[in-house]
């Protein structure tokens, strides 16, 4: 009996604000992106801060 193998590609999103990494259940093919970071709740998770300021979560991790 031959075993079948399936190769999957998993998208990992990274919050530019707090550095959190997560796997979303949304499909990128449908043009859907997460609305907020699940950790810090920022709706700007995909944009870096303009002034380079770190938030409280990043300071605690360092």
N, CA, C, O and CB atoms as a CASP TS submission, in Angstrom:
PFRMAT TS
TARGET T0000
AUTHOR 0000-0000-0000
METHOD Language model
MODEL 1
PARENT N/A
ATOM      1  N   UNK     1       0.845  -1.173   0.000  1.00  0.00           N
ATOM      2  CA  UNK     1       0.000   0.000   0.000  1.00  0.00           C
ATOM      3  C   UNK     1       0.893   1.239   0.000  1.00  0.00           C
ATOM      4  O   UNK     1       1.733   1.399   0.886  1.00  0.00           O
ATOM      5  CB  UNK     1      -0.963  -0.004   1.221  1.00  0.00           C
ATOM      6  N   UNK     2       0.720   2.100  -0.972  1.00  0.00           N
ATOM      7  CA  UNK     2       1.547   3.293  -1.107  1.00  0.00           C
ATOM      8  C   UNK     2       1.014   4.415  -0.223  1.00  0.00           C
ATOM      9  O   UNK     2      -0.193   4.633  -0.119  1.00  0.00           O
ATOM     10  CB  UNK     2       1.601   3.749  -2.572  1.00  0.00           C
ATOM     11  N   UNK     3       1.948   5.118   0.410  1.00  0.00           N
ATOM     12  CA  UNK     3       1.568   6.266   1.237  1.00  0.00           C
ATOM     13  C   UNK     3       1.524   7.506   0.368  1.00  0.00           C
ATOM     14  O   UNK     3       2.358   7.691  -0.519  1.00  0.00           O
ATOM     15  CB  UNK     3       2.555   6.461   2.422  1.00  0.00           C
ATOM     16  N   UNK     4       0.568   8.330   0.625  1.00  0.00           N
ATOM     17  CA  UNK     4       0.438   9.574  -0.121  1.00  0.00           C
ATOM     18  C   UNK     4       0.919  10.724   0.754  1.00  0.00           C
ATOM     19  O   UNK     4       0.619  10.781   1.946  1.00  0.00           O
ATOM     20  CB  UNK     4      -1.030   9.801  -0.581  1.00  0.00           C
ATOM     21  N   UNK     5       1.661  11.630   0.150  1.00  0.00           N
ATOM     22  CA  UNK     5       2.158  12.798   0.845  1.00  0.00           C
ATOM     23  C   UNK     5       1.604  14.047   0.178  1.00  0.00           C
ATOM     24  O   UNK     5       1.523  14.134  -1.048  1.00  0.00           O
ATOM     25  CB  UNK     5       3.699  12.818   0.862  1.00  0.00           C
ATOM     26  N   UNK     6       1.234  14.990   0.990  1.00  0.00           N
ATOM     27  CA  UNK     6       0.691  16.242   0.495  1.00  0.00           C
ATOM     28  C   UNK     6       1.566  17.370   1.023  1.00  0.00           C
ATOM     29  O   UNK     6       1.869  17.424   2.215  1.00  0.00           O
ATOM     30  CB  UNK     6      -0.801  16.429   0.923  1.00  0.00           C
ATOM     31  N   UNK     7       1.964  18.254   0.146  1.00  0.00           N
ATOM     32  CA  UNK     7       2.766  19.393   0.556  1.00  0.00           C
ATOM     33  C   UNK     7       1.844  20.592   0.737  1.00  0.00           C
ATOM     34  O   UNK     7       1.051  20.916  -0.148  1.00  0.00           O
ATOM     35  CB  UNK     7       3.887  19.697  -0.480  1.00  0.00           C
ATOM     36  N   UNK     8       1.955  21.248   1.892  1.00  0.00           N
ATOM     37  CA  UNK     8       1.125  22.406   2.189  1.00  0.00           C
ATOM     38  C   UNK     8       2.012  23.614   2.427  1.00  0.00           C
ATOM     39  O   UNK     8       3.123  23.502   2.945  1.00  0.00           O
ATOM     40  CB  UNK     8       0.223  22.143   3.412  1.00  0.00           C
ATOM     41  N   UNK     9       1.503  24.754   2.041  1.00  0.00           N
ATOM     42  CA  UNK     9       2.184  26.009   2.327  1.00  0.00           C
ATOM     43  C   UNK     9       1.351  26.763   3.347  1.00  0.00           C
ATOM     44  O   UNK     9       0.159  26.993   3.146  1.00  0.00           O
ATOM     45  CB  UNK     9       2.401  26.858   1.030  1.00  0.00           C
ATOM     46  N   UNK    10       1.988  27.144   4.438  1.00  0.00           N
ATOM     47  CA  UNK    10       1.292  27.851   5.506  1.00  0.00           C
ATOM     48  C   UNK    10       1.820  29.274   5.557  1.00  0.00           C
ATOM     49  O   UNK    10       3.029  29.503   5.595  1.00  0.00           O
ATOM     50  CB  UNK    10       1.476  27.134   6.880  1.00  0.00           C
ATOM     51  N   UNK    11       0.899  30.225   5.557  1.00  0.00           N
ATOM     52  CA  UNK    11       1.287  31.626   5.663  1.00  0.00           C
ATOM     53  C   UNK    11       1.361  32.023   7.132  1.00  0.00           C
ATOM     54  O   UNK    11       0.442  31.774   7.912  1.00  0.00           O
ATOM     55  CB  UNK    11       0.293  32.536   4.900  1.00  0.00           C
ATOM     56  N   UNK    12       2.473  32.643   7.482  1.00  0.00           N
ATOM     57  CA  UNK    12       2.665  33.146   8.832  1.00  0.00           C
ATOM     58  C   UNK    12       2.685  34.663   8.751  1.00  0.00           C
ATOM     59  O   UNK    12       3.468  35.240   7.996  1.00  0.00           O
ATOM     60  CB  UNK    12       3.982  32.587   9.480  1.00  0.00           C
ATOM     61  N   UNK    13       1.826  35.308   9.526  1.00  0.00           N
ATOM     62  CA  UNK    13       1.786  36.757   9.580  1.00  0.00           C
ATOM     63  C   UNK    13       2.618  37.230  10.763  1.00  0.00           C
ATOM     64  O   UNK    13       2.648  36.582  11.809  1.00  0.00           O
ATOM     65  CB  UNK    13       0.330  37.271   9.685  1.00  0.00           C
ATOM     66  N   UNK    14       3.298  38.371  10.591  1.00  0.00           N
ATOM     67  CA  UNK    14       4.131  38.935  11.652  1.00  0.00           C
ATOM     68  C   UNK    14       3.684  40.372  11.900  1.00  0.00           C
ATOM     69  O   UNK    14       3.630  41.183  10.976  1.00  0.00           O
ATOM     70  CB  UNK    14       5.651  38.875  11.277  1.00  0.00           C
ATOM     71  N   UNK    15       3.368  40.675  13.149  1.00  0.00           N
ATOM     72  CA  UNK    15       2.961  42.022  13.522  1.00  0.00           C
ATOM     73  C   UNK    15       4.184  42.926  13.553  1.00  0.00           C
ATOM     74  O   UNK    15       5.158  42.627  14.245  1.00  0.00           O
ATOM     75  CB  UNK    15       2.241  42.026  14.890  1.00  0.00           C
ATOM     76  N   UNK    16       4.144  44.017  12.820  1.00  0.00           N
ATOM     77  CA  UNK    16       5.251  44.974  12.784  1.00  0.00           C
ATOM     78  C   UNK    16       5.314  45.802  14.064  1.00  0.00           C
ATOM     79  O   UNK    16       6.314  46.473  14.318  1.00  0.00           O
ATOM     80  CB  UNK    16       5.114  45.897  11.574  1.00  0.00           C
ATOM     81  N   UNK    17       4.266  45.762  14.864  1.00  0.00           N
ATOM     82  CA  UNK    17       4.215  46.545  16.103  1.00  0.00           C
ATOM     83  C   UNK    17       4.798  45.779  17.290  1.00  0.00           C
ATOM     84  O   UNK    17       5.639  46.306  18.018  1.00  0.00           O
ATOM     85  CB  UNK    17       2.775  46.947  16.408  1.00  0.00           C
ATOM     86  N   UNK    18       4.355  44.539  17.485  1.00  0.00           N
ATOM     87  CA  UNK    18       4.787  43.792  18.668  1.00  0.00           C
ATOM     88  C   UNK    18       5.663  42.583  18.341  1.00  0.00           C
ATOM     89  O   UNK    18       6.247  41.984  19.245  1.00  0.00           O
ATOM     90  CB  UNK    18       3.583  43.334  19.439  1.00  0.00           C
ATOM     91  N   UNK    19       5.763  42.216  17.050  1.00  0.00           N
ATOM     92  CA  UNK    19       6.617  41.102  16.667  1.00  0.00           C
ATOM     93  C   UNK    19       5.964  39.731  16.769  1.00  0.00           C
ATOM     94  O   UNK    19       6.629  38.717  16.560  1.00  0.00           O
ATOM     95  CB  UNK    19       7.827  41.116  17.500  1.00  0.00           C
ATOM     96  N   UNK    20       4.687  39.683  17.084  1.00  0.00           N
ATOM     97  CA  UNK    20       3.982  38.416  17.245  1.00  0.00           C
ATOM     98  C   UNK    20       3.814  37.729  15.891  1.00  0.00           C
ATOM     99  O   UNK    20       3.530  38.384  14.888  1.00  0.00           O
ATOM    100  CB  UNK    20       2.607  38.640  17.910  1.00  0.00           C
ATOM    101  N   UNK    21       3.991  36.417  15.867  1.00  0.00           N
ATOM    102  CA  UNK    21       3.814  35.622  14.653  1.00  0.00           C
ATOM    103  C   UNK    21       2.621  34.692  14.843  1.00  0.00           C
ATOM    104  O   UNK    21       2.479  34.055  15.886  1.00  0.00           O
ATOM    105  CB  UNK    21       5.103  34.809  14.318  1.00  0.00           C
ATOM    106  N   UNK    22       1.765  34.621  13.825  1.00  0.00           N
ATOM    107  CA  UNK    22       0.609  33.741  13.918  1.00  0.00           C
ATOM    108  C   UNK    22       0.206  33.237  12.541  1.00  0.00           C
ATOM    109  O   UNK    22       0.533  33.826  11.511  1.00  0.00           O
ATOM    110  CB  UNK    22      -0.563  34.463  14.584  1.00  0.00           C
ATOM    111  N   UNK    23      -0.507  32.140  12.565  1.00  0.00           N
ATOM    112  CA  UNK    23      -1.055  31.540  11.350  1.00  0.00           C
ATOM    113  C   UNK    23      -2.527  31.910  11.290  1.00  0.00           C
ATOM    114  O   UNK    23      -3.279  31.641  12.227  1.00  0.00           O
ATOM    115  CB  UNK    23      -0.853  29.977  11.324  1.00  0.00           C
ATOM    116  N   UNK    24      -2.931  32.515  10.209  1.00  0.00           N
ATOM    117  CA  UNK    24      -4.319  32.942  10.084  1.00  0.00           C
ATOM    118  C   UNK    24      -5.140  31.876   9.378  1.00  0.00           C
ATOM    119  O   UNK    24      -4.629  31.125   8.548  1.00  0.00           O
ATOM    120  CB  UNK    24      -4.409  34.274   9.327  1.00  0.00           C
ATOM    121  N   UNK    25      -6.403  31.822   9.716  1.00  0.00           N
ATOM    122  CA  UNK    25      -7.310  30.900   9.048  1.00  0.00           C
ATOM    123  C   UNK    25      -7.909  31.506   7.790  1.00  0.00           C
ATOM    124  O   UNK    25      -8.598  30.819   7.036  1.00  0.00           O
ATOM    125  CB  UNK    25      -8.412  30.481   9.991  1.00  0.00           C
ATOM    126  N   UNK    26      -7.652  32.783   7.559  1.00  0.00           N
ATOM    127  CA  UNK    26      -8.152  33.453   6.358  1.00  0.00           C
ATOM    128  C   UNK    26      -7.330  33.026   5.154  1.00  0.00           C
ATOM    129  O   UNK    26      -6.158  32.672   5.287  1.00  0.00           O
ATOM    130  CB  UNK    26      -8.112  34.991   6.523  1.00  0.00           C
ATOM    131  N   UNK    27      -7.935  33.059   3.999  1.00  0.00           N
ATOM    132  CA  UNK    27      -7.241  32.651   2.776  1.00  0.00           C
ATOM    133  C   UNK    27      -6.760  33.879   2.033  1.00  0.00           C
ATOM    134  O   UNK    27      -7.540  34.788   1.748  1.00  0.00           O
ATOM    135  CB  UNK    27      -8.159  31.798   1.874  1.00  0.00           C
ATOM    136  N   UNK    28      -5.472  33.906   1.718  1.00  0.00           N
ATOM    137  CA  UNK    28      -4.895  35.037   1.005  1.00  0.00           C
ATOM    138  C   UNK    28      -5.418  35.112  -0.417  1.00  0.00           C
ATOM    139  O   UNK    28      -5.503  36.199  -0.989  1.00  0.00           O
ATOM    140  CB  UNK    28      -3.377  34.944   0.998  1.00  0.00           C
ATOM    141  N   UNK    29      -5.776  33.958  -1.004  1.00  0.00           N
ATOM    142  CA  UNK    29      -6.288  33.946  -2.381  1.00  0.00           C
ATOM    143  C   UNK    29      -7.567  34.774  -2.497  1.00  0.00           C
ATOM    144  O   UNK    29      -7.849  35.346  -3.550  1.00  0.00           O
ATOM    145  CB  UNK    29      -6.554  32.499  -2.843  1.00  0.00           C
ATOM    146  N   UNK    30      -8.323  34.834  -1.429  1.00  0.00           N
ATOM    147  CA  UNK    30      -9.563  35.593  -1.442  1.00  0.00           C
ATOM    148  C   UNK    30      -9.328  37.074  -1.178  1.00  0.00           C
ATOM    149  O   UNK    30     -10.278  37.856  -1.150  1.00  0.00           O
ATOM    150  CB  UNK    30     -10.522  35.036  -0.418  1.00  0.00           C
ATOM    151  N   UNK    31      -8.079  37.463  -0.986  1.00  0.00           N
ATOM    152  CA  UNK    31      -7.746  38.856  -0.737  1.00  0.00           C
ATOM    153  C   UNK    31      -8.025  39.303   0.688  1.00  0.00           C
ATOM    154  O   UNK    31      -8.142  40.499   0.955  1.00  0.00           O
ATOM    155  CB  UNK    31      -8.497  39.724  -1.679  1.00  0.00           C
ATOM    156  N   UNK    32      -8.131  38.354   1.598  1.00  0.00           N
ATOM    157  CA  UNK    32      -8.430  38.692   2.983  1.00  0.00           C
ATOM    158  C   UNK    32      -7.156  38.721   3.819  1.00  0.00           C
ATOM    159  O   UNK    32      -6.359  37.783   3.788  1.00  0.00           O
ATOM    160  CB  UNK    32      -9.430  37.694   3.574  1.00  0.00           C
ATOM    161  N   UNK    33      -6.977  39.788   4.552  1.00  0.00           N
ATOM    162  CA  UNK    33      -5.881  39.902   5.501  1.00  0.00           C
ATOM    163  C   UNK    33      -6.479  40.053   6.891  1.00  0.00           C
ATOM    164  O   UNK    33      -7.594  40.555   7.033  1.00  0.00           O
ATOM    165  CB  UNK    33      -4.944  41.103   5.152  1.00  0.00           C
ATOM    166  N   UNK    34      -5.761  39.628   7.908  1.00  0.00           N
ATOM    167  CA  UNK    34      -6.278  39.825   9.264  1.00  0.00           C
ATOM    168  C   UNK    34      -6.510  41.308   9.536  1.00  0.00           C
ATOM    169  O   UNK    34      -5.745  42.153   9.070  1.00  0.00           O
ATOM    170  CB  UNK    34      -5.306  39.237  10.307  1.00  0.00           C
ATOM    171  N   UNK    35      -7.555  41.623  10.282  1.00  0.00           N
ATOM    172  CA  UNK    35      -7.870  43.022  10.584  1.00  0.00           C
ATOM    173  C   UNK    35      -7.043  43.552  11.745  1.00  0.00           C
ATOM    174  O   UNK    35      -6.725  44.740  11.788  1.00  0.00           O
ATOM    175  CB  UNK    35      -9.350  43.171  10.900  1.00  0.00           C
ATOM    176  N   UNK    36      -6.690  42.679  12.689  1.00  0.00           N
ATOM    177  CA  UNK    36      -5.941  43.091  13.869  1.00  0.00           C
ATOM    178  C   UNK    36      -4.943  42.014  14.265  1.00  0.00           C
ATOM    179  O   UNK    36      -5.104  40.840  13.932  1.00  0.00           O
ATOM    180  CB  UNK    36      -6.890  43.394  15.034  1.00  0.00           C
ATOM    181  N   UNK    37      -3.916  42.435  14.977  1.00  0.00           N
ATOM    182  CA  UNK    37      -2.972  41.481  15.564  1.00  0.00           C
ATOM    183  C   UNK    37      -3.671  40.808  16.736  1.00  0.00           C
ATOM    184  O   UNK    37      -4.260  41.498  17.569  1.00  0.00           O
ATOM    185  CB  UNK    37      -1.635  42.187  16.024  1.00  0.00           C
ATOM    186  N   UNK    38      -3.625  39.476  16.826  1.00  0.00           N
ATOM    187  CA  UNK    38      -4.305  38.800  17.930  1.00  0.00           C
ATOM    188  C   UNK    38      -3.660  39.057  19.293  1.00  0.00           C
ATOM    189  O   UNK    38      -4.302  38.853  20.323  1.00  0.00           O
ATOM    190  CB  UNK    38      -4.338  37.322  17.670  1.00  0.00           C
ATOM    191  N   UNK    39      -2.411  39.500  19.312  1.00  0.00           N
ATOM    192  CA  UNK    39      -1.717  39.730  20.579  1.00  0.00           C
ATOM    193  C   UNK    39      -1.915  41.153  21.102  1.00  0.00           C
ATOM    194  O   UNK    39      -2.396  41.348  22.218  1.00  0.00           O
ATOM    195  CB  UNK    39      -0.235  39.448  20.415  1.00  0.00           C
ATOM    196  N   UNK    40      -1.540  42.151  20.286  1.00  0.00           N
ATOM    197  CA  UNK    40      -1.614  43.540  20.764  1.00  0.00           C
ATOM    198  C   UNK    40      -2.893  44.236  20.319  1.00  0.00           C
ATOM    199  O   UNK    40      -3.230  45.297  20.846  1.00  0.00           O
ATOM    200  CB  UNK    40      -0.411  44.328  20.271  1.00  0.00           C
ATOM    201  N   UNK    41      -3.615  43.657  19.354  1.00  0.00           N
ATOM    202  CA  UNK    41      -4.875  44.221  18.917  1.00  0.00           C
ATOM    203  C   UNK    41      -4.758  45.397  17.971  1.00  0.00           C
ATOM    204  O   UNK    41      -5.754  46.063  17.686  1.00  0.00           O
ATOM    205  CB  UNK    41      -5.642  44.630  20.083  1.00  0.00           C
ATOM    206  N   UNK    42      -3.554  45.666  17.478  1.00  0.00           N
ATOM    207  CA  UNK    42      -3.359  46.817  16.604  1.00  0.00           C
ATOM    208  C   UNK    42      -3.940  46.561  15.214  1.00  0.00           C
ATOM    209  O   UNK    42      -3.683  45.515  14.618  1.00  0.00           O
ATOM    210  CB  UNK    42      -1.871  47.156  16.500  1.00  0.00           C
ATOM    211  N   UNK    43      -4.724  47.514  14.694  1.00  0.00           N
ATOM    212  CA  UNK    43      -5.214  47.378  13.329  1.00  0.00           C
ATOM    213  C   UNK    43      -4.127  47.711  12.302  1.00  0.00           C
ATOM    214  O   UNK    43      -4.313  47.504  11.103  1.00  0.00           O
ATOM    215  CB  UNK    43      -6.427  48.279  13.117  1.00  0.00           C
ATOM    216  N   UNK    44      -2.990  48.228  12.783  1.00  0.00           N
ATOM    217  CA  UNK    44      -1.869  48.593  11.911  1.00  0.00           C
ATOM    218  C   UNK    44      -0.739  47.567  12.023  1.00  0.00           C
ATOM    219  O   UNK    44       0.436  47.923  11.931  1.00  0.00           O
ATOM    220  CB  UNK    44      -1.346  50.003  12.267  1.00  0.00           C
ATOM    221  N   UNK    45      -1.088  46.308  12.219  1.00  0.00           N
ATOM    222  CA  UNK    45      -0.109  45.252  12.438  1.00  0.00           C
ATOM    223  C   UNK    45       0.848  45.082  11.269  1.00  0.00           C
ATOM    224  O   UNK    45       1.964  44.596  11.453  1.00  0.00           O
ATOM    225  CB  UNK    45      -0.812  43.954  12.703  1.00  0.00           C
ATOM    226  N   UNK    46       0.427  45.477  10.057  1.00  0.00           N
ATOM    227  CA  UNK    46       1.262  45.268   8.869  1.00  0.00           C
ATOM    228  C   UNK    46       2.065  46.517   8.486  1.00  0.00           C
ATOM    229  O   UNK    46       2.654  46.560   7.406  1.00  0.00           O
ATOM    230  CB  UNK    46       0.390  44.844   7.696  1.00  0.00           C
ATOM    231  N   UNK    47       2.096  47.523   9.350  1.00  0.00           N
ATOM    232  CA  UNK    47       2.843  48.757   9.076  1.00  0.00           C
ATOM    233  C   UNK    47       3.790  49.066  10.220  1.00  0.00           C
ATOM    234  O   UNK    47       3.431  48.939  11.391  1.00  0.00           O
ATOM    235  CB  UNK    47       1.883  49.938   8.850  1.00  0.00           C
ATOM    236  N   UNK    48       4.998  49.470   9.873  1.00  0.00           N
ATOM    237  CA  UNK    48       5.962  49.877  10.898  1.00  0.00           C
ATOM    238  C   UNK    48       5.575  51.239  11.435  1.00  0.00           C
ATOM    239  O   UNK    48       4.909  52.021  10.757  1.00  0.00           O
ATOM    240  CB  UNK    48       7.405  49.904  10.334  1.00  0.00           C
ATOM    241  N   UNK    49       5.998  51.515  12.657  1.00  0.00           N
ATOM    242  CA  UNK    49       5.757  52.826  13.244  1.00  0.00           C
ATOM    243  C   UNK    49       6.587  53.870  12.513  1.00  0.00           C
ATOM    244  O   UNK    49       7.721  53.601  12.118  1.00  0.00           O
ATOM    245  CB  UNK    49       6.088  52.825  14.754  1.00  0.00           C
ATOM    246  N   UNK    50       6.033  55.045  12.335  1.00  0.00           N
ATOM    247  CA  UNK    50       6.734  56.112  11.624  1.00  0.00           C
ATOM    248  C   UNK    50       7.878  56.691  12.445  1.00  0.00           C
ATOM    249  O   UNK    50       8.931  57.015  11.897  1.00  0.00           O
ATOM    250  CB  UNK    50       5.764  57.215  11.252  1.00  0.00           C
ATOM    251  N   UNK    51       7.681  56.824  13.761  1.00  0.00           N
ATOM    252  CA  UNK    51       8.702  57.437  14.601  1.00  0.00           C
ATOM    253  C   UNK    51       9.667  56.430  15.217  1.00  0.00           C
ATOM    254  O   UNK    51      10.557  56.822  15.971  1.00  0.00           O
ATOM    255  CB  UNK    51       8.047  58.224  15.689  1.00  0.00           C
ATOM    256  N   UNK    52       9.513  55.148  14.915  1.00  0.00           N
ATOM    257  CA  UNK    52      10.436  54.124  15.400  1.00  0.00           C
ATOM    258  C   UNK    52      10.265  53.769  16.869  1.00  0.00           C
ATOM    259  O   UNK    52      11.097  53.053  17.427  1.00  0.00           O
ATOM    260  CB  UNK    52      11.829  54.573  15.176  1.00  0.00           C
ATOM    261  N   UNK    53       9.218  54.246  17.498  1.00  0.00           N
ATOM    262  CA  UNK    53       8.978  53.988  18.912  1.00  0.00           C
ATOM    263  C   UNK    53       8.578  52.532  19.126  1.00  0.00           C
ATOM    264  O   UNK    53       7.803  51.973  18.350  1.00  0.00           O
ATOM    265  CB  UNK    53       7.890  54.928  19.456  1.00  0.00           C
ATOM    266  N   UNK    54       9.106  51.929  20.172  1.00  0.00           N
ATOM    267  CA  UNK    54       8.721  50.563  20.513  1.00  0.00           C
ATOM    268  C   UNK    54       7.562  50.615  21.502  1.00  0.00           C
ATOM    269  O   UNK    54       7.467  51.525  22.326  1.00  0.00           O
ATOM    270  CB  UNK    54       9.926  49.768  21.106  1.00  0.00           C
ATOM    271  N   UNK    55       6.698  49.633  21.405  1.00  0.00           N
ATOM    272  CA  UNK    55       5.586  49.607  22.363  1.00  0.00           C
ATOM    273  C   UNK    55       5.961  48.826  23.599  1.00  0.00           C
ATOM    274  O   UNK    55       7.070  48.298  23.683  1.00  0.00           O
ATOM    275  CB  UNK    55       4.333  49.005  21.727  1.00  0.00           C
ATOM    276  N   UNK    56       5.061  48.740  24.560  1.00  0.00           N
ATOM    277  CA  UNK    56       5.335  48.109  25.840  1.00  0.00           C
ATOM    278  C   UNK    56       5.666  46.629  25.701  1.00  0.00           C
ATOM    279  O   UNK    56       6.501  46.117  26.446  1.00  0.00           O
ATOM    280  CB  UNK    56       4.158  48.281  26.756  1.00  0.00           C
ATOM    281  N   UNK    57       5.038  45.939  24.775  1.00  0.00           N
ATOM    282  CA  UNK    57       5.262  44.504  24.618  1.00  0.00           C
ATOM    283  C   UNK    57       6.683  44.239  24.122  1.00  0.00           C
ATOM    284  O   UNK    57       7.338  43.319  24.613  1.00  0.00           O
ATOM    285  CB  UNK    57       4.230  43.897  23.643  1.00  0.00           C
ATOM    286  N   UNK    58       7.179  45.030  23.153  1.00  0.00           N
ATOM    287  CA  UNK    58       8.533  44.835  22.661  1.00  0.00           C
ATOM    288  C   UNK    58       9.557  45.140  23.737  1.00  0.00           C
ATOM    289  O   UNK    58      10.563  44.438  23.835  1.00  0.00           O
ATOM    290  CB  UNK    58       8.783  45.702  21.443  1.00  0.00           C
ATOM    291  N   UNK    59       9.334  46.163  24.546  1.00  0.00           N
ATOM    292  CA  UNK    59      10.269  46.518  25.614  1.00  0.00           C
ATOM    293  C   UNK    59      10.369  45.394  26.645  1.00  0.00           C
ATOM    294  O   UNK    59      11.452  45.116  27.160  1.00  0.00           O
ATOM    295  CB  UNK    59       9.833  47.825  26.295  1.00  0.00           C
ATOM    296  N   UNK    60       9.249  44.755  26.942  1.00  0.00           N
ATOM    297  CA  UNK    60       9.243  43.669  27.919  1.00  0.00           C
ATOM    298  C   UNK    60       9.966  42.434  27.389  1.00  0.00           C
ATOM    299  O   UNK    60      10.537  41.673  28.170  1.00  0.00           O
ATOM    300  CB  UNK    60       7.811  43.309  28.297  1.00  0.00           C
ATOM    301  N   UNK    61       9.948  42.226  26.076  1.00  0.00           N
ATOM    302  CA  UNK    61      10.586  41.048  25.486  1.00  0.00           C
ATOM    303  C   UNK    61      12.096  41.189  25.439  1.00  0.00           C
ATOM    304  O   UNK    61      12.794  40.175  25.410  1.00  0.00           O
ATOM    305  CB  UNK    61      10.051  40.805  24.087  1.00  0.00           C
ATOM    306  N   UNK    62      12.627  42.398  25.432  1.00  0.00           N
ATOM    307  CA  UNK    62      14.075  42.638  25.309  1.00  0.00           C
ATOM    308  C   UNK    62      14.769  42.460  26.598  1.00  0.00           C
ATOM    309  O   UNK    62      15.987  42.624  26.670  1.00  0.00           O
ATOM    310  CB  UNK    62      14.354  44.007  24.791  1.00  0.00           C
TER
END
